[in-house]
Amino acid sequence: METTTVHILVERTRRDARPVAVSARPTVGQSTMMKVEREALAAGYIFVLYRGGRTCKVLSASVHRDRVEMVKGRLTKRREAYAIAQLPIVEAW
């Protein structure tokens, strides 16, 4: 499986942070770098497993939702605190 690095862009408010989009290029602002399947760029979206709140912690990313759900299923603590979001891949942010 060929992979590529993407930047998961995080939007912050006073009390919350959450992932909102993905870019294949470095961006301005807070982002998290993750490796995903190269096919994600062609698909135009990825699924991410994250925990929101004051800080945004991204655990997993994939173009295949079932892979992200598998990671969530393996969590033993605070599984309910994590969510899966489908994010678009954008050219610029």
Secondary structure as GFF3:
##gff-version 3
##sequence-region A 1 93
A	DSSP	beta_strand	3	12	.	.	.	ID=ss1
A	DSSP	beta_strand	17	23	.	.	.	ID=ss2
A	DSSP	beta_strand	31	37	.	.	.	ID=ss3
A	DSSP	alpha_helix	39	43	.	.	.	ID=ss4
A	DSSP	beta_strand	45	51	.	.	.	ID=ss5
A	DSSP	beta_strand	57	62	.	.	.	ID=ss6
A	DSSP	alpha_helix	65	74	.	.	.	ID=ss7
A	DSSP	three_ten_helix	79	81	.	.	.	ID=ss8
A	DSSP	beta_strand	83	90	.	.	.	ID=ss9
###
